[in-house]
Structures are given as C-alpha cells and as structure tokens.
Amino acid sequence: MRRIEVQERDEKNRELTGKVNSLQRELSRKDKDIKNLRDRLSNPSQVQDVRRMLEDPLKGLHAEKKKKSGSGSRTSTLFTYISLSRVIN
C-alpha cells in the first residue's frame, strides 16, 4: 500500500516539475521578447517598425517574416507584439 502511494506521489511530482519547467521556459522567452522590444524602442531607426506593427499587427507580422529567414519568426513576432501591447498598456 505504501509503495503505491510513493509511486503516485513521484508521478505527480514529475508532472508538476514538467509544468514548472515549461512555464519557466515560456517566461524566459517573454522576458527576452520584452528586452528586444525595449532595445528596438531605444533605437530611433526601428521605432517606425514598432509603430507600424502596432497600427497593423498582420502587416507588421508579414514585414517581419520577410526580414527573418529562421523558422518560428512569425510566432516570435506575435509574442513580441503581445509583449509590446502589455508594456505600453
């Protein structure tokens, strides 16, 4: 009986550890996005790009996707847009 309880507890601990690790990775990505936005906003030549992205998010995403060639750039830009909206609001 005790052995079953220990196994259940260990399984629950593994699940929770996985969730915590996932949330930490997500938080790290969002922190990185916010840092990138702050860097972009401090650079006058890129403020126009950020403004365009805020005015028309889909157009901004399309423009960003053309500039970057890596996979996941559209997703990264979407998180950047969401993060920027939160920073401004």
Secondary structure, 3 states (H helix, E strand, C coil): CHHHHHHHHHHHHHHHHHHHHHHHHHHHHHHHHHHHHHHHHHCHHHHHHHHHHHHCHHHHHHHHHHHCCCCCHHHHHHHHHHHHHHHHC
